[in-house]
């Protein structure tokens, strides 16, 4: 079971990816993925076409979403998996989160204008299929296209990352809310890419303990932004706290990110995959 080719974290044009949901499904299949989830940010509208394409291709499809939360002053992403995508409370609460994204996008554009970057809102909008889903990634793509920087990570490092000139803090859902929404819809909650969060050891301990107390059950060990050392670190975390383990490329597009769909290595030995009962 551990050696199934699984990818449970990726994005489409319904949030900040560059391919349509059905195109992401096809790419996953062509890369040998056997079990797949589309996990757009705070958004479920890509699930029907993703599921239809995946099932036509013979892949096992899992409903997914990546919910933005704020914990201890930092944005933490929680992936929900294997839930009822029609659950009314989950859908209504995600709708409210998306409403806040648009107002934040205007503030990001204003901050970039103060840094001498003009037309950022209109420029970012060209990369978004849905204005309500405008994100920092869409602004980063505009900054690259307009020649302000060479690649997306440079855009974040210079302007968009937390603490940078065009970083606009936003109060997302609480950790408790995100986990409760996912569980109410019959799904399981997973901490996404923990290696990206700038917490102290004590803060990480508090995060993991609180997440488990809320009913969170999983943690991503293998993901696109993790290093080999991160794999080892979070494998130990999973064993220590008794978390099930998830994996996903965090794919956004063919020319973005560090790893493609289906290109993650097998899980380290001794871990229990979150998909153990889904195949």
N, C-alpha and C positions, 0 to 999 in steps of 0.2 A: 504493500500500500504506500509506503514512504516514497517509492521510486516512480510513482505516477508523475507525469509532467503536469504540474499544477501552476496556474497563475491567477491569483485572487486579488490583484490590485492593479488596475489600469484605467485609462481615461479616454473619453471620446470628445467629439465636438459639442456634446451636450453640457460639458463643463469646460475644461481647459486643454483638452486634447486636440489634435489636428486631423484625425480621421473620424469618419462617421462610425456609429456603433457597429454596423454590419461590416465595415472595413476592418475594424479592430478584431472582430470575431474571425474574419477570414485570415488575417495575419497571424493570429494566435494558432489557428488550425494548421496553417502552412508551416509554422515553426514547431509543430509537433505537440502542442498543448492538448491534453486530454480532458482536463477539468479547468473551467475558466469562469471568472466573474468580472463584470464591468462595474467599476466603483467610482462613478462620477461624483464630484464634490456636491454634496447637499442636493442631489438631483437624481430622480428615478426615471425620467422620461425616455432614456435610451434603452431601458431594460427590454421592452417588447421586441424591438427589432434585433437587439443583441441576442436574445433568447432564440428567436425564430431562426436566425442565421446559424447560430451555434448548434442547435439541434438538427438542422438540415445537414450540417457537416459531420454530425456524429459526436460532437463534444458534449460532455456533461456541463450544463450551465447552472451557475449558482447566482441568485439575486445578490447584488452588492451595492454599497454606497459608502462614501467617505465623508464623515460629518466633522465639521470644524468645531472645536471646543476651545475654551480658554481655561487654563488651570495654572495657578500660581503665576499669573501674568504672561504666560507664553501660550501660543496657539499649539494645541495638541490635536492630531487627527485620529479619529476613531473610525475604523472600518466595521461596518455592519455586514453580516453575511447570512445567507440562507433564511431570509425573513419573508413575510407576506408583503409583496410590493404594493398591494392595494390597501394596506392597513390605513384607515383614515387619520388616526392621530399622528402616525409617522409622516404621512404626506402633508398634513396641515402644518406641522412644525417645521418641516423642511421648506415649505413655501415661505414661512416667516423669515427663516435664515436667508433665503435668496433675496428678499426685499432689502435687507441690510447691505447686501453686496453692491447694489447699484449706487447707493449714497456714498459708500466707501470709495467706489471707482472715481466719482467726481472729485473727492478730496485728494486722491492720489494724483489725478491730473493737475489739480491746482498746485500741489506740492512740487510736481515736476516742472510746472511753468515757472515757479519761483527759482528753480535751478537752471532756467534757460532752455527748457525743453518745451517747445510749443506744439500744440495740436495733439497732445498725448491721448486725450479721451477719444477723439475721432480716429486716431491711428490705431489704438488698441481695439476699438469697436470692429475694425475690419477683420480682426482675427477671431471674433466671437460670434458664434451662431445665435446666441441668445444674450442680449444686452444685460439681462438680470444676472448673468453668470460671469460678468467681467471680473477678472482676477489679476493679481500681480503678474502672472505668467503671460497674459495677453499684453500687458504693458511692456514686459520684457521683450516680447517678440517685436513690438513696434520699435523699441529702442535699438534693437539689432538691425531691423530693416532700414531705419532712418540713419544709421551710421553712427549712433552715439556710443555704441560698444560693439565688440566683435562676436559675442555669444551671450546666451541667456544668463549663464551663471555670473558673468561680468556685470550684467544689468542689475542682478540682485546684490552683488557685492558692493556696487557703487551707489545704488539708489534705493532698491526695493526691499532688501532684507530688514529684519527687525533692527531698529535703531538707526537705520540709514535715512537720508534726507526725505525720501518719498515714502517711507514706511508710515502707514496710517493704522494705528491700533484699532482693533474692533473687538467688542465684547460678543464673542460667539456664544453658542450654547454652553451650558455648564457640562462638566464631565458626567454628572449625575443625570442630567436631562438626556444626553446622547445615549448613554447606556440604557436608560429606562425606555426610550423610544424604540430602540432596537429589540430589546427583550419583549416589550409589549406586542411587537409585530412577529414574535416567535423566532427571532434571530439570535445570533451570537455576536458579541462585541470584541474587537481586537484593537490593541494599540498599534497604530501604524508607525513604521520606521522610527523606533525610539532613539536610534543613533543620531537623529537630527536635532534633538531637543537639548538646549543648553542649560541643564539642571546640575546642581551639585549632587553628590552621592546620596546625601540625606534627602534631598528633594525627590530623587528617583525612587528611593525606598518608600517615601510617603505616597508617591504617585502609584506605584505598583500595588501597595497594600490597599489604598483607597479604591482603586479600580477593581481589585478582586472583591473587596467588601461590597461594592455596588452590584456585583454579578458579572463583571467582565471576565472573560475566560481565556482570551488569546493574546498573543504578541507576535508581531512580525520579526522573524530572525533573518530570513533571506529576503532582501529587497534591494531595489536598484541603487539607493544612496548609501547602503551599508558597505563597509570594507570587510576584508577577510577577518580582521580583528574584531569588528562589530559582530560578525557571525558567531565567533567564539563567546564574546561577552554576553550576548542576548540568549544564546543557547544555555549558558549558565543561569541567567535570570529566569528563563522558562522553567528549568529544573528546580531552582530554589523556591519559586512561588507556585509551582504546579500548574503553570499555564500550558494550554494547548498552543501549538506553533503554526503560524501561517506564513505564506510566502507569496510574493508578487513583484513583478518588475517595476511597478509604478510607471508604466509606459505612457508617454504623452504623444510621441510622434517618432517617425523613423530617424530623424536627424537630431533628436533631443534625448537627454538622459544618458545614463551610463550603461544601460543594458536593455536588450530587446525582449519582447514577449517570448517566453519559453526558453530563455537562455540562462536561467538560474541553475546552480548546481543542486544535487539532491540535498535533503535536510541532513544535518549532522546526526550521527547515531544517538540513540537513547532518548529521542524526543517524540512526543505524540502529536501527529498532525491534526489540525482542526477538522480536516475533511475525512477523518477515519471512518465515520458512519455515513458518508454521503455518496460513496461509490456503489 
